[in-house]
């Protein structure tokens, strides 16, 4: 059986350790920390990903979710009262 490799986009700054956790689970990671500040670029690219990891710079809009045909999960790294 040939399973499709999952792809995760990290669109904000995140530690190298966190990135390695994904890679250790055989998840393809694209790390573009500047993309969270450019919503138009994120909107054009999001359809390629199964997961999105954000912090506070990336804003998840309804337009983004509608464009994210393959997206299965959005995770927010960090602590506090901010939410997606």
KARA-V155949 format. One record per backbone hydrogen bond with DSSP energy under -1.0 kcal/mol. NH is the residue of the N-H (numbers start at 0). CO is the residue of the C=O. Records with the same first field share a line. If there is no record, write none. Layout:
NH: CO  CO
This chain:
7: 27
8: 50
9: 29
10: 52
18: 14
19: 15
20: 16
21: 17
22: 18
23: 19
24: 21
25: 22
26: 21
27: 5
29: 7
31: 9
34: 31
35: 10
36: 33
37: 34
41: 37
42: 38
43: 39
44: 40
45: 41
47: 44
48: 45
49: 6
50: 6
51: 72
52: 8
53: 74
64: 60
65: 61
66: 62
67: 63
68: 66
71: 49
72: 49
74: 51
76: 53
